[in-house]
Amino acid sequence: MYNFLKTLRVICHIEQDSVSYRELIEFLYKETPPYDHNFLNYNYAPHIGKISRFNANQATKPLRQAQGKPLFSVIIPTHNRRELLAGTLQAAVSQKNIPSNTFEIIIVDNGSTDKTEEMIANFQKNRIGIVYIKLKKNYGADFARNVGVLHSQGSLLAFTDDDCLVPPDWLSWFKRVLDKNPEVIGVGGWKEPYSGNGDLDFYHRFAFWTHKFFPSPSKNTSYSIRSGYTANFCCHKESFKKIGGFNFYFQHIGFYDFPVRVHKSGLSLIYEPRMVKHRASFSFKDYFRKSLIIGTDLYLLHLLYPNIWKNISFLYFMKRAGKEIRAILSNPKDQLLFRKSLSDIIGFSFLAIISNLCYWFGRYWIPFEGTFHISNASVDA
């Protein structure tokens, strides 16, 4: 009864917009968030089950920089996506215009049960050093990324996801952009949908269509939130440590928070519209839950940065849904995302209403969702 009454009190404070970021994090995670937003000082050790190094005999050869360390650390969080991860690994090790001994790959496994470690151990491209870190449970992708950073050796950190295929010049492109723009600490690209069978699922197409035409409601346009997108991002390690790593209390859109903290620190990122291929697919249940999580994260962004992120009302989201539906009716056909068939028009319009409703309702739903405690988080990596 006590917990139920406490939950109702939190919901009332959310309704009145009188809850604080700290209060909400303490309620959800049973711990106090760092006052300095330095998430790299968190004690990750109790959450690590094991650390293995594969192909270490190759990785320990003179690695390329004067200090004997790799130039890049490629960090990939994963959770129960063994087959997808194998393709991601293959793309990551097939880099051109950059020697294979100038980078290491760090895979942080969020408690997978699908023999991910066995696949990595048998991976044939043994010229690349691979560090495998097994976490005890699924703590979320940004938690895993921070763990990877703390075990990295490279001076440049490159992030992608276990459902992405990076292009063969991915690392050399990052290096070229950073060398050309020494005033920025990092560079990010975006992603494009991809299907192995040649046909994208319905929810995948709608999600990419909305990302393309309807940016998130930030009040600040002096930087791009996409520049910190963690499926296609690279930055200097020392600068990343100065910012304090990723805020792992965000379950899905922590890459919106990171550029804000970079901006507030007086540093800058750059966005280059370079793509990686994204291979994930959605069911309606997956899409519905993801939309609720985004709604929660949007409210956390508002609590952290009220001068940057709006306190988004039900009316705002319904207006946004209306704009999306008008765009669905008026936009020309898109060969990849929007075929403008009757089923697409009806389905996209339905999802416009459902997703925006979830974005608004997410703030109220989160206190009842027990899976968001950090020891039990179960969000796709």
Secondary structure as GFF3:
##gff-version 3
##sequence-region A 1 381
A	DSSP	alpha_helix	2	15	.	.	.	ID=ss1
A	DSSP	alpha_helix	21	29	.	.	.	ID=ss2
A	DSSP	three_ten_helix	39	41	.	.	.	ID=ss3
A	DSSP	three_ten_helix	45	47	.	.	.	ID=ss4
A	DSSP	beta_strand	48	54	.	.	.	ID=ss5
A	DSSP	alpha_helix	56	59	.	.	.	ID=ss6
A	DSSP	beta_strand	72	78	.	.	.	ID=ss7
A	DSSP	alpha_helix	82	93	.	.	.	ID=ss8
A	DSSP	three_ten_helix	100	102	.	.	.	ID=ss9
A	DSSP	beta_strand	103	109	.	.	.	ID=ss10
A	DSSP	alpha_helix	116	121	.	.	.	ID=ss11
A	DSSP	beta_strand	129	135	.	.	.	ID=ss12
A	DSSP	alpha_helix	141	150	.	.	.	ID=ss13
A	DSSP	beta_strand	156	159	.	.	.	ID=ss14
A	DSSP	beta_strand	164	165	.	.	.	ID=ss15
A	DSSP	alpha_helix	170	180	.	.	.	ID=ss16
A	DSSP	beta_strand	186	193	.	.	.	ID=ss17
A	DSSP	alpha_helix	202	213	.	.	.	ID=ss18
A	DSSP	three_ten_helix	225	228	.	.	.	ID=ss19
A	DSSP	beta_strand	233	236	.	.	.	ID=ss20
A	DSSP	alpha_helix	237	243	.	.	.	ID=ss21
A	DSSP	alpha_helix	254	264	.	.	.	ID=ss22
A	DSSP	beta_strand	269	278	.	.	.	ID=ss23
A	DSSP	alpha_helix	284	304	.	.	.	ID=ss24
A	DSSP	alpha_helix	314	330	.	.	.	ID=ss25
A	DSSP	alpha_helix	342	365	.	.	.	ID=ss26
A	DSSP	three_ten_helix	366	368	.	.	.	ID=ss27
A	DSSP	three_ten_helix	370	372	.	.	.	ID=ss28
###
